[in-house]
Amino acid sequence: MTHDHDEDIEKDAADWHAQVLADDVDWTAFALWLDAHPAHQPAYDRLALLDADVADWVRDNGLPSIEEEAVPDQHGLSRRWWLGGAIAASLTAIAIGLPLMMQGGNDPIVHATTEQPQVIALAGNGGTVMLDRNSQLAMGDDGRVRMDRGAAYFDVRHDEARPLEIRSGEFVVRDIGTRFTVTRAPGRLFVAVEEGIVDIGWRDSAPTRLTAGQAFQGEEKSGSAEIRAIDPGTVGSWRDDRLVYDNAPLDMVAVDLSRYMGTRVEVDPSIAKLKLSGILLIRNGSDLADQISAILPVEVRRGDGRVRLVGRGQR
């Protein structure tokens, strides 16, 4: 009975991996399967490690890739399906708070933007990242990323041997082949998923899993975290010079405003959790706060080189 059950799990793991490799997977269903039984994640991880080892050996010996020789066996499964990928490897063993480690000891390359976004190739991954205005990240030749400030939109190709890892302060974001944004503000991290699965770890907490249509907001000082539903179509809307919000807390919106207005935008604590739903046009960024005051009962106060949002009529 146990042996048959173990075989079923291995077959399911192989089937999920085949769907991932074919880029034809229901990410929500995949995440539910990983969490449905304690044996599912380890089974998938074993395939992942095997696949990474075999892929390295094939490459090092100059042989054709396994994908080119995928032949169905008597059970109708491609050999490639049984060679798992590191798509979910070590997701439950994230090391928190370590410095960005680069293969070969090379220094990371720092990318910083001012008034225009920049598209950057992800080292060794085949994916890309679009770095928003007034943002900065560092990238090593092993593909690891350190998000320093601002926002970035990641479009990541599945790589079973080298899953993408993004560190930002005390947070570690691990991707499972997907599209998502990471926004860094002092002491806070925001992650929104358009497609696929993302795991987020920090301090000693177990990783938090996000799927398409979910957003995460974490606070380093308090250790608190919030997950909420979003419209996947609004993720990374800044790429089209728009900021689309669906019931977003005003203190989170202020992080975006600070980036585009070139000055810190503060929110009075009494309205910090006021929710914004609507579209703001970025343009040159100067009137973004005024656009909010046209939607919400908020006043914009400027002075001493800062912008402050307060409740309308508040002294």
N, C-alpha and C positions, 0 to 999 in steps of 0.2 A: 504493500500500500504506500509506504513512504517512498520507496524507490520509484514507483509510478508517478507519485506526486512531484518528486524532484525532476523527473524527466519532462513532465508537463511544464514546469516552471522554466526549464532550460529552453524548451521549444517556444514558449511564449516570449522569452527574452530574445531569442533569435528572430522571431517574427517581427517584434517591435524594432529590432535593429535594422532589419531589411527595409522596413518602411521608412526609417530615418535616413538610411543611405540613399533611398530612392526619392527623398524629399517629398514623401507622400504619407504624412503621419498626422493623426489627430493628436495635437500636443496636450490637450486637456485630458483626453483618455489615457495617453501615455503616462502623464503625471499621476493620474488616479491609480493606474496599474502599479507604478513604482511604490506608491504608498499603501497599497491594499494588503500587503503581506510582508513581514520582516525579511523573508527570503528573496523577494523580488529584486531589491536593489543589489544585494551581494551577487546574485546570479548574473545580473546585467554587468556588474563591475568585472566579474571574472572573464566574461567575453571581451570586455573592453581591454583589459590588460593583455589578453591573448592576441587580440587584433593588433594592438600597438607593437607587440614584440614581432609578430609575423610581418607586419608592414615594414618595420625597420630592417628585418633580415632580407626581405625581398628587394628593398631599395639598395641596401648595401652590397648585394650580390649581383646587381644589374639585371635582375629578372623582370619579366612583364608583371604588371600589377595584378593582384588577385582579382580585381574587378574584371579584367580582360579575360580571365579564365573561369568565370563563374558558370559552372555547369550544374543543372539540376541533378540531385541524387534520386535514389529510388523512392524517397518519401516526398519528392517534389520540391525540396528546398535547395536553394543554391548553396554551394560550399561557402560563399561569401557571407551568407546569412549567419553562419555558425562561428564567425570570427569577430565577434562583438567589437564595439568601439568605446573609447573613453568618454563617450558622450555624457555619462553620468558618473564617471569614476571619481571616487573620493569626495563626493559632494557633502558627505556627512563628516568629513575630517578636515574642514577648512582651518588653516592656521591664521589666527587673528593677530593683527598688530605688528607683523614682521615687516621689515623694510622690503622694498621692491628688489627681488633677486633676478639677476640677469645671467644668462648662460655665458660662460667664458669670461665673466667679470667685466664685460664691457659696460661703459656708462650708458644710461638710457638717453634717448634723444628727446629733447623737450620741444613740444609744439605749442605755440601760443598764438592767439588771434587777437585782433583789435576790432576793426569795423566790419570785417567780412568773414563768413564761415570758411573753413578749409576742409577739404576731403583728404583723408590719409589712408594709405593701405595698411592693413593690420599685418605685421610681420609674421610670416610663416603660416598664415591662416587663409588667405584668399578673400577675406572680407574687407570691409571698409568701415571707417568711422568719420562722420562729419562733425567737426568741432565748431561749436557755435561762436558767436561774437564774444569778445572779451573772456575767453576761456583758455584753459591750459591743461595739458596732460603730458605725461612722459611715457615713452614706449621703449622696451628693451628688444634686443634681437631674438629673444625667445618668445616674443608675442605678449608678454605680460604688460599690463597697462597700469599706470598710476594716475588717477584723476585728481588734479590739484584744485581746480576751480572752474566754475561755469558749467556748461552743458555739452553733451555729446550724444549723437545718434549712432548706434552700432548696428551694422548689418553684417551678421556673422555667418559664415559658411561652416557647416559641421566638419570638424576635424577630430576624428576619434583619438588620435595620438596627442593632440595639443589643444585641449579645451581652453577657451579664453577666460582669463582671470583679470579682474579689475580691482585694484585696491584704492581706497579713498579714506584717509583717516583710519578709524577703527573698523571700517566696513570692508568686506570682501564680496564682490559680485562674481558669481560663476555662471557662465552662459551654456545653454544646451542648444546651440544652433538656432538663432532667432533674430528678431529686430526689436530693439528697445532703446530707451534713453536713460542716461545717468546725469543727474544734476547735483553738483557739489556747492554747498554754501557753508560758511563757518559753523562747524559743529553739527551739520545736518547733511543728510543724503536723501535724494529722491530718485526713485527708479520707476519707470513706466514701461509696460510690455505691450508691444503691438502684435507680436507673433512669437510662438514658441514658449520656452520655459527658462526662468532665471532663478537661481538660488542666491540668497543674501545671508551672510553670516557676520556677526560682530560680537565682540567680547566672548563670553562663554556660552552664549545662547546657541540653541540648535538652529541650523539654517532655516530661513523662511523661504518658502517656494512661491513664486509668482507665475501665473499663466497669462495668456493673452487677455487683455481687458482688465488688468489689475495694476495698481500703483502702490508703491511703498514709500513711507516717509519715516525716517529714523532720526532720533536725537541722541548724540553721543553723551552729552552731560547727564541726562536723566536715564538713558538706556531704554527709553520708550520707543514704540514703533506703532505705526498705523497702516493698515492695508484697506484700500477702498476700490470700488469698481469704477472703471472709466470706459469711455468709448475708444476702442483701439485705433480708430481712424483719426483721433486727435493727437496721437503720440508723435512728437517731433514736428508739430505743426509750424514751428519757427523756421523750418526749412523753406516754407512758402511765404515767409514774411508775415505770418499771422500767429497769434497766440490764441489757441482755442481752449477754453476752460469749461468743464462740466462739473459744477458743484465743488470747485476747488477752494480750499481754505485761503483766506486773504494773505496770511503770513507766508504761505508757499508761493503765491502769486508775486509777492514783493521780492522774492529771490530773483525771479525773471526780470522784474522791472529794474532792479539794481544793475543787472548786467547790461541792459539796453540803454538805460539813461545815464550810465557812467558815474553814478553817485549812489550812495547807500540809501535805499528806501526803507524807512522804518514804519511799523504798524503799531498803533496804540493797542496794548493788551486787551482792551475792552472789545475790540472789533477783530482781533487776530483770527478768530474762527468763523468770521462772517464768510459765507460761501459765494463764490463768483461763478456764474454761468454766462458765457457770451464769447464774443470774438473781439480781440484787440488787434489793431493794425500797427505793426512795428514801425514802419516808415523810418524816420531818423531817431526814434526812441524818445524824443523830448516830451511828447504829449501823452505818453502811455498812462501816467497817473491821472491825468485829466479825463481820459476815456473811462477809467474806472469810476470816477466821481459822477459820470453821466449814467452809470448803470446801477451803482449802489449808493446808499445814504452815507457817503464818505466825503470828507473835505481834504484837500491837498494843501499842506502848509510847507513853504519853502523858506530856508534861512540857514545861516551858518554852514553852508555847503552841504546840506542834507535835505531830503524830502521826507515828510512825515504824513502818514494817512491817519486821520482821526474821524470819529463819528461826527456826522453833520450836527452842528449846533453845539458841539462840545467845546468847553473852554480850555 
